[in-house]
Every structure is written in C-alpha cells, then in structure tokens.
Amino acid sequence: MKHTHNESLFTRIYYFLSYNSLIFSFACFVWFLLRTGTKPTRIVYPCQRAALGQMTNLSLFAVVGCIAGFSKRVYRKLKRKPFRTAAVCLVTTSIVLCAHYSLAYRRQIEMKKLARHRIPGLSYSSMKQLQAAYTIPDGVGYVNPEDAAVSFAYDESVAYGETPPYDKEDNPAYELVWRAVEQLNYGTHENPLRDFIGPSDTVLIKPNLVSDYSRLADTHPAVVRPLIDMAIAAGAQTIWVGDASTNKSKTDYILGFMNYTAMIDILQARHPGIEIRTVNLNDLANGWHWVNIGSYSSFAGSPYNDSDLDNSGTSYHRTTDPQGVNPQNQVMGWHAINDYTMDATVIINTPKLKCHTFLNTIALKNHVGTSIVLPGAGYGSRIVHGIRGGDYYFQNDGFWRDIHDVHKIILYADAEGDMHPSQQRRHLNVVDAIVGMRGSTSGSCHQDGPPAETHAIVASADSIATDAVASRVMGYNFRAIPPIHHADDEVLHPIGTNDPGTIRVIGDDINEEQSFVYDYCYEWAPQAAQYELGVTDFQPPAIAAVHIAYYSDEVRVSATISGALTAYVYYKDAYVKMGDGGGPAEFEAALPKGDMTFYIIAQDEWFNTQHSMTYRLGACAADFNQDGIVDGLDYNIWSRNYHKENARWEEGDANYDGTVDGLDYNVWSMYYKRTCPALGP
C-alpha cells in the first residue's frame, strides 16, 4: 500500500500490522502477557481488552495446530501414506491461508476507505450563517452561554434511603435533592420543576448504571426518587427511567440489582394514571436511529480520519437501523440512539460522581450510555475512547470530540435525528455526589474504587458548568479535563460554558469543607502533576464590607471582597452581577428601590464561594425591631445608639456602614409609618 507523505510512522506501522493480522495477533499476545503477567488487575484496562480482541486469529491457528499435532489418526495416516496425507494437509493449509489473506485484503480495502474519510471543516461564511441562526431559547432547561447557574446543596449528615421506593420519610437524600433543584428557581417549593416540565412532556431520567457488582459505581435510586415526584408534581404523564449499560441483559440486571425495578413498580401502582416505567436503552425492539451530524461533528476540520479512531473497523458501524440507514463503517459523526431518547422532550441526566479511567465521570461522560450497544459489537465500539497511539488521559483528543457529538445530538437533534440550530429538548443534570467513588490507587479506576463521603448534590441545565463545578468538589482542576476544557470549541451548537466568570454557583458555599481530593489511578501520577490536576486553593473569597447608598431611582450596593473573581447580588427572585467598583477588590451593583432583602455571593476561579449576611432595603432597613412597621419604637433604637461605632443593623445602622448617625435617621424618616413585608432568605 502507498502512504502519503504526511502519515506518521505509527500510522504506517499500524497499517502494516492491520494487513498482516497474524503478526498483529502475535504482537497483541506478547503485549498482553507482559502487561498482565506482573499485574493481573490490568486486564480491565482498554488496551488489554483491545489486545484480547485482536488475538482471535492467533488463537484459531493455535487450535488448528494443536488438533493437527496431537491427533493420533493424522499421525497413523501420515505414517502409512505420507505423500497423500502431506498433500491433503498442504491443500487444507493453502485454503486456510487463502481465506485468511482474502479477509486481510478485504480489511485492507476497508481501511483504505476509512483513511479517506475525513469531515471537512465548514467555511467561514457557512459558519457565520449558522451562528446567526442560533438563538438562546426563552425558557428554562436550555443551554445559555451567557448565564450558567449551578446549584450546590451540601449536608454532611445526609445518607441514602435503604428501602424502595425511598419515600421522603425513609430517605435522607430526598430533601437534599429537592433543595438542590429548588435553588435553580424553576418553580416553587412544592413544585420545583413547574416551569421545566409540562403535562405534554415525555420525561427520560437517565442514571449511570454501569456496574452489576458494586452499587458504589451506580447512581443510587434514592436520588432519582424525588426527581420522579417533581415530574409528577409538574404534570408529566410519561416518565421513563433507564440507561444503556454494556449490553441489554446487563442493563436489565442492574435495574433490578439497584432496586430501580422495585421502586418503579411501586410508584406505578400508586399513580395508575401516569406511565412510570423503567426502559432499557439497549432494547432495539423499541426502535432506534443512526444519527449523523456530519459537518456539525467535533471531528469536522480535525486532522483525523476514521482509521485513526480506536473503534473503527468493527461491525458496529456496519449495522443497518430500522430506517434502512447504514454508516458503512464510517465512525466520525455517527451514533446509534434509541427512540426512547429521541422521543423524550425532557431529559434529566443523573450521573454518579466518580473517578474513571478517563479522569472522571460526571454529566458529559454519563451520556456514553445514551449511545446504545448493538448486537455482536462490544460496548467500546459505540464511543471513540481515543486516537490510536494517543494519550487516553490528559491529552485524549478523541473521546472529548465523540462525547461532545453525543451531547449535541441530545440537545439539538429532533425525534428523527435531524440537527437544528436551536435546542430541541430541555435538559437538566442532577449529580449524585452524596457518596462518590474514588479511583483505586492499586489498580484500575473503573468500577472498583473506594467510597468518598462527599454529602452533596450538584444540579444545572448546563452540562459543562456542572462538570466544572463538580470537578472542583472532587478537588480536580477542570481545565485539565479535555471534555470540559474544549467546550469553547463548540461555537455552532453550544453545549455549555467553562468560564468561571460566567458560571453562577448558588446554594450552599463551596469552601474548605470540600477540600478532600479524590484519589486517582496511580498511572496518572506523572501527568497529574504535569497538568496540575489537583486544586490547591480551597479558600473562599472574603466579603470585608458592604455599603448601601440610596438615590432617587435606585439603591447602589458596593462591597469590598478579597480573592473574588465575580460576585452576584440576589434579591427577591432576581439577581444582578456586580461590576468593577474602581479597585481590584471593589464590586458594585445597582438595585431597584423597594422593600426587600438581598445577599451577596462571591466566588473565585475555582468556584470557592462565600455568602454575605442578609441585608434589608427600603422600609425593611428601618424596621429595627422587626415588628413589621417603621415607627417610634425604631426611632428609639436609633436615638439610643446614636454615634455608636461598629454597630449592628438592629442597633440602628440602616445603611450598614458600621456607624449610627444622621444617614440612618434619613432612612428612618423616609419610611416612617411604612409597613415592612415578611423577610425573605
């Protein structure tokens, strides 16, 4: 075969071994023995599993050799009629070799075709036209690169419920999940997803169900249960709970093993008018589609072709879907998606916070189980795990592209698999971080790590922002994790933001209490240090002082905050980002005049956060005794503490400058005889 001048030495070696599969099989056999002989736990690594798969030819020839060498009948015939027997053996060997090299030649032709298949990048004019077509939808549950809210709920005493169906009274995790979603402000306390889900919606809740022996690696159903109740409260009539593990039977087994089947059966019996059931995304009888996003793929414009990808050349991408579509061995931009996923109008992604061979598993990685497994093909065929010969960890240039493609399909493809410039379904991430899973320091990081008591739930409609903040909870620098780091590359179909200056962390503070760093695979150690994987700064910003100034048409709030990247003022059901106040630690914002309360959340580049105290504006600021009316009793408090330094608000400091003086009297006189509404948070 001829090679172009720009092919790497590795590519040429790979082609040679691919076309001479006996040599390739023997090389895989030697590699497998060397790697697993000294450490048997390495058998679960991707490279060892791939080597096992490539040893088929060698094993077949070994079996033939053993049969021929130890057959007494062959030996007797060879002794009596040596020439005839030798001729038969020669013919048989020739037929086997011809068949073998015929198949090798066919593979060579296929590899040539794959090597020619690249996805060209879009022209500048086409890209600008497509960018102009993209609009941020008006509503919740959609990716908004200009504002990514991430809810963090923490309770060091929280634990999972133990018995299906994990009712509120028996499930300590219930309230924590409820609070995390409620903090996103998509509804009310009684109906947190009121604005997210409607009666006509089909809701798919997708947990992470990968292990059939360790419950620690799977999303706990105690976290999913309150989400089902939220969907019911919002009026949903169809609620599915399911995933696609490594095959259909394993998925069914895990649904039972993790008590999802028992939980859903009870809930369905309680709500006969609503369809609540488990679904197996590997169940092809429901229907499925090949979705090809073509030039919208993250591989578009890349230097790679299909033969560069570690899952190319398998039978997976030669399977025909019920619509008659067959990728014909093309890998880039193609994914098999179950119609359960395609038909859903709302997807609630519920990953498990854990370490993995590929750094960590959170919102993006959980959608590996959205791309289904097809009969006769291994689970590794559905997602590109890496570029052949490339790094599978910190510089993996294949996995992030493919998982981004899957996520774009989830957000922007309609029920028929056609891509659109606007989001086609609402998407929410709720991360089970109550008990996470660390990477084992003595073996693979996959499904066998020790627990990490993290006591948290992370929730957001933005998957990239979810993963960035959840990575901080793990003690990881999100910039070192390719699927998060490369989010900026998705300009046509945004899947989220990784900008800590745009991501708003709401809810409980992230601080030194979350300073535990998840263990990772020991093989990572050199690169983890090189790419600065671990977070070293767990110190939140410090809000030193807040000042309030009243003007005719607004109230101006200024704050001195050290160590902050951004700060937000939250009031009523709204918020405003604080701007530059004139100095490196000065922030300010303008609020409308009114009777209300507000508080400030400051955060740094690592998503460490600090809440301020709650401040009062308008009549509330002068109601020092909190009896609901500004009157002489409040004046008496002010006059009693007149000229007092380092004063508190309840001592008459209406403008929070630390001194009780005439400025505070002006606030009192402005609102004299006014009533004050009940205080907010």
Beta strands, then each sheet from edge to edge (+ up, - down):
strand 1: 148-154
strand 2: 202-207
strand 3: 238-243
strand 4: 275-280
strand 5: 288-292
strand 6: 334-338
strand 7: 346-350
strand 8: 352-356
strand 9: 359-361
strand 10: 426-437
strand 11: 451-460
strand 12: 503-507
strand 13: 542-550
strand 14: 555-562
strand 15: 566-571
strand 16: 574-577
strand 17: 579-580
strand 18: 586-591
strand 19: 596-603
strand 20: 609-611
strand 21: 615-617
sheet 1: 4+ 3+ 2+ 7+ 10+ 11- 1+ 12+
sheet 2: 4+ 3+ 2+ 7+ 10+ 8+ 9-
sheet 3: 5+ 6-
sheet 4: 13+ 14- 18+ 17-
sheet 5: 16+ 15- 19+ 20-
sheet 6: 16+ 15- 19+ 21-
end
